[in-house]
Amino acid sequence: MAQLLLIRHGETVWNREGRFQGAIDVPLSEKGKAEARQLGAYLRDKPLKAIYSSHLSRALETAQAVARHHHLPVQVVEGLGEINMGEWAGHSWEEIWEKWPELGRQWYNSPPESPPPPGGEYYPDFQARAMEALEEIAAAHASTDLLAVVTHGGVIRAVINKLLGISWGTRGRFFIKNCSITPMRWQSRGLVVVEGFNDVCHMQYPVR
């Protein structure tokens, strides 16, 4: 197994506007591109063995900003993609509550126990495929390997909830920041050690 640096992509315009993106391919904003460059500068001296990314461009752009310092290809894993929000994509919570009041309330309170958004992904299925993607990545590497895995806030939150047994009712107590790093060490027999969380100290790192 290996140490995985779970990284949320840089900012997008929809992030700034508070709109759900889900599986919609929204690119990085100018601020997001700058964040990705700062991330890349911070990781340039880290001994990365591989770089993985969601297939969505906001994650790919972020991963490429890291890869340019390491002469490594970005390996795309669709299982790292954000949850499909169906018809809710592009909407804010306020718009969802206005148009889908009952379903919006159910999903907000507990996605695992709620029907999915119209045309969207059932939360337990999303959580399971995110976990499977990370398990397969970790299993393909030696225990000493350091890997960058660029994904989405929803993926990181779902994985943290699963690993730590956090109930959905406490979900509002943490927010995954753009270009934050959450390191995890995947060990044998299914043991995963969460070694840090939502670290953005590197965002002050000088770009070289």
N, C-alpha and C positions, 0 to 999 in steps of 0.2 A: 504494500500500500504506500501512500505518499502524503506529502503535505500539500494541500490545495489552498491557494489564495483566491477566495471567492470575491469577485469584484463587480460592483454595479457599474453600468455604463455611465458616461458623462451626461450632462443635462441636455434635454430636448426642449423645444418650445412648448410642447404639450405638458411636459413636467412643470414648467414655469406657470402655465395656465391652469394647472390642477385638473387636467383631463386624462382619463384612462386611455392608455395606448394599447395594452394587450398585444395581440398578434399583428397590429397595424405597423407597417415599417416606417417609423418616424425617425429622420436622421438627427444627428447632433446639432445643437445650436452653436453659435460662435463661442459662447461660454463653455459649452460642453466639449468643444474641440480643444479649448485651452486647458480644461480640466484633464482631458486625456493626455495632452502633452506633459502636464505636470506629473501625472501618474507614470508615464513612460520614463521621465527623467529620474523619478524615485526608484523605479525598478531596474534601471539600466545596469546597475552593478550587482543585482541579485542573481544567483546561479540558477536561473530558470532552465528546466529541462524540456518543457513543452508549454504551449499556449493554446488554450481552447476558448471557443466563443459560441454563443448563440448565433443563429443564422440571421438575426435581424440587424439592420445596418447600424443602429445606434451602439450595439455591442461590438460589431465587427470593426467599426471605426476606432473604438476605444482599444480593442485588442491589437489593432494594427499599429497604434501609437506606442504600444509596449514592444511589439515584435520588431520594429525597425531598429531597436538597439541590440537585438539578440541573434539576428540571422536565423530566426526560426519561423517556420510557416505557422499560420493561424489555422488550427484544426476546427472545423465547424461541426457542432453537435446540435441537432435540432431539438433534442430533449432539454436543452438549456434555455429554450425560448420562453418568453413570458406567457402567462395564462391567456387564453383566447377569451376576450370579453364580449364577443359577438356584437350585438346591436348597441351595447353600452360603450364601445370604443369611440373615442372622440368626445364623450360627454363628461361633465363634472358630476360630483355627487349630488349637487343641488338639482341638476337637470334630471338625473336618474330618479331621485325621490319624487320629482314632479310628474314624470311620465310613467314610472313603474313603482308607485309608492309601496305596495305590499311586498313585492319581490325585492325591491331595493332594501327595505327594512330587514327582511329575512337574511339576505346575503350580507349586509353590513354587520348584523349581529353574530352570524356564524355561517360563513361560506360552506364548511364541510357538511352542514345539516340543511343547506338550502338548495333548491333547484338552481341550475346554472343560469346566467344571463341568457336572454333569447339568442339562440345561435351560438352560444358560448360553450366553454369547457367546464365540466363538472369538477369542483375543487379537489376531491379526493383523487381523481384521475390525474390531475395536474401535479399534485404533490407526489404521487407515486412515480410519474415519469421523470420528474426532476431528481428524485432520490436515485432512481435507476441510472440516469445519465451520470451522476457524480460517482456512483459505485463502480460503474464500468470504467470511467476515467481513472479512478484511483487504483483499480485492480490491474490496469495495464502498465503500472509503473512500480519501480523499486521503492522501498520505504524511505530511502534517502532523497528521492526526487522532489524538487520544488516546482509546482505547476501553477500557472496563472489561468484562472477560469473566469472569463468575463461573461456575465449574465445579467439578470434583472432583479429589481427589488422584490418582486413577488416570489421569484424562485428562492432567493436567499431567505426571505421571511418564512416561506413554506418549509424549507429544510431545517431552519433553526427551530421552528415550532415542533417539527417531527422529532428531531434529535433530542431536544431538551424537554419534550412532553409539555410544552406550553399550551394552555387552553386558548382558544380563539378569543375569549373574552378579554385577554390581556394584550391583544395585538396592538392596541393603540399606544402601548408604552414604548414601542420602539419604531423608528422610521429608518429605512436603509438609505443613506445619503449617496448622492451621485459620486462615482469613483471611489467609494469607500472600500476598504479591504477587510474581509472577515476570514482569518486563517483557520483551517481545520486540518487535523492530522487523522487520516483514515488508517486504522490499524487492522490487524487480523481479527477474525471471528466477529466481524460486524461492529467493532468498537470504533467510535469516532470521538475525538477530543476537540472541542471547540476552544481554540487557543487565544482568540481575540474576537472583537466584534465592532463592525462599523467604524473602523479607524480611518480618519481623514487627516491625520497629522501631516502626512506627506503633501497635502495640497499647498503648503507653503514652500515646497521644495523648489529650488531654482531650476529653470529649464535650461538644458545644455544642448 
